[in-house]
Amino acid sequence: MPRVLVPTTELTPPKATLTTALAGANNDLVFTAKTGGPAGNSIRVEYLVPAGTNLLSVVVRGYDITVNVATTAGAATSTSTLVKAALEANADATRLISVAHSGADTGAGIVAALAFTALAGGNLSTLQPALTDGDATNGHYITANDGLTVIEVVSTDASTRTVSVEYSPYYTPLADIAAEVVSVAAGATRVIGPFSTGAFDQNASRDVYFTPSISATLDFRAYRLVRAT
């Protein structure tokens, strides 16, 4: 069997989102705040369907995004694909949100009126991903190492155990050095890393290889420590 991937979770606050649930089919969009945390919960979106005949437009006031849906004789004519394009063409809107089609929606459906609705779910916590079971036979890896990823080792063992992290075979100063062995105390949780992109990358995918000394009682999570921009 190949090595087991430990998925990497970015340590960023969850972003507020809104998925519309309009009448009709293939006309829903997902709005996601550009910035993580509770500030995104202040963003509101509305669709107005004006009377008469009007062109599609987007107006942003503070955290409020108004989509004036195109109409003919008071009937909406804008598909969600057109709404998405209009939002993405508005610089003020794109500073606040990103937009995607909902699920398998094609975007071909005509949108309907939507009262101001706030995005929700932005907060300052980070949800822990599921643990990846330790595999001392096949070992593990994280991928796309850019020097910002750490491994969390969770031990339920009654004794001290170890995790061996392999040096890169291409890193000349360490090419002939054995793997770095890290001790994990009984019942403890230990963070290993971040990892040098020269010393630990195993291949072109920038994988880091590591292997626990025992399968049943050492489990793993991986986190990427996102730098503020």
N, C-alpha and C positions, 0 to 999 in steps of 0.2 A: 504493500500500500504506500501511496505517497505521503509526504508530510501533511499534517492537518493545519489548515489556515485558522488563525485566530483573527476574526474581523476587528478592524480598527474603528473606534468611535471617537469623533471629534469632541473635544471638551469645549463646547460653545453652548451658551444658553439656548434652550429651545425657542424657535421663532413662532410668532403668532400666525395663524392661518385662517382662511375662510374658504369653504367650498360651497358654491351656490347650489340651490336645489330648486331650479325654476320649473314651471310647468313646461311640458314638451320634452323633446328628446334631443340629445347631442348639442346641448346649448349651455352646459355648465362649465364654469372656470374655477380654478383653485388660485387664490391669492395668498402669497407668502410674504411676510415682512422681510425686508432686506437685513434688518438688524435683529439679533437675538435678544431675548429678554422681554420684560413686561411692557416696554414702551410701544411695541408693535400692537398691543391690545387697544391702543388709542386710534388706530387707523380704521376708518369706516368707508364702505363702498355703497353707492346707490346707482341704480339704473332708472333714468327718467324716460318716459315715452311721451314726448310732447304731442299736442294736438297739431293737426295740419301736416304740412310736408317740411321735413327738416333733415339736415345732414348730421352724420355721426360726429360727436365731439367729446372731448374729455376736459373737465375743469377740476383743478386741485386747489382747495382752500385749507391751509394748515394740514391736518391729518385726514381731511374729508376728500374723497375722490368721487366725483359725479360723472357718470357716463350718460350723455344725452344721446339716446338711441336714435338712429335714422328712422324716419317715418314717411309713409305716403298716405295721405288722407287720414292721419291719426293711427295708422297701423304700423307696428314695428317691422322694420326690414333688415335690421342688422343681425348677422349671424355672430355666434360667439367667437369665431375666427376673426371677423372684422373688429369686434370689440377688443379682442386680445391685441391685435395689431395697432389699434388706436392708442391703447394704454402704453404699449411698448414704444410708441413714437412720441409720447409725452414725457419730457425730461423730469418734470416734477413728480409724475406718477412713478417713474422708474427709480427715483431716489427712495421711494417708500416701499414699493412692492415688486415682486416678480409674479408673472402670470403663466399658468399652464392649463391645458385642457384637463378636465376631470376624468380620471380613469380611461376608459376606452372611447369616450366621446369623440366624435369626428370633428366637431366644431361647425358643422353645417346647419345646425338648428338655429332658428330665430330666437333671440333672447326676449324675455318678458320684463316687466317692471320689477324693481327690487327696492324696497325701502332701505334707508340707511341701516347697514348691518356691520357690526364691528368684527374685526379679526379677533381671535381668542387663542389662548394656550401659550402665549409667551410668558416665560418665567425665568428665574435665575438659577434654577436647579439643572442638573444633568442626570438623566435617567441612566442607570447602570445597564449595560447590555448583559445578555445571558452569559454565563460562564461557559467556556469551551473545556470539555473534559480532557484531562491530561492523558497523553499517549506516550509512554516511555519506549514503546517499540518503534513507532514510526516518526516520532518527534513532531515539531510544530514549526510554523513560520509566520511572520508578518510580512506584508508586501509594501512596496513603494516607500521604503524608508527614506525620509528626508531630514533625519536628525531631530525630529520633533515627536517621535512616537516612543511610548513607554509600555512595558508589559507589567501588568498586575498579577502577581502569583498569590493564589489563595490556598493555604494549606489547612487540611483537616487531619493531618498526621500527628501521631503522638510523639514523633521523633523529628529531629532536624533532618531535612532533605535538601537536595541540590537541584539547580537548573544549570545546564551547560549551554552557553551561547557561543556559537562558532564564529571565529574570525574569517574575514574574507580571504579566499585563496589567491586573490589578485593584489592584496595589500602587502607589498614586498617586506616591509619591516616585521610583519607578523606572519608571513606565509608559512613558517614552519613551527609556529607556536600552537600549543594545544588550546582547546576551547576554554573560554573564561568560565569558571565554575562559581556560581553564586549560591550561598547557603540561605535556606529559608527555615526559620525556627519553627518548632512544633506549634501548630495551630495559629501561625502568624500570617499576616498579609504583607507582602513585600513588593515594592515597585523596582523594576530593573530598567535601566536606560535613562535618558535617550541614548541612541546608538550612533556613533560616528558613521558617516556615509562612506568613508574610506575603509575603516577597519572592519566593518561588519556586513557590508553588502555582499551577497553571495552570487548575484547574477545580474543580468541586464534589467530585470524587474525590480531590482533593489530589495530583494528579500533578505530577511534576517532569520537564520535558522537557530532553533533552540530546542532542547530536549530535557524533560524532567527525569529525575532518577527513579521515579515511581509513578504509575498511572493513576491509581485509585484515589490518591489523597492530595494531588497537586492539580489545580485547575487555573485557567487563565482568562484574563481580559486584556485588551489593548486599547490605549487611548492616544490620540494625537493632540499635543499641546499647542493649540492654535494661537499664533501670535496676534496681538491687537494691531489693527491697521489704522 
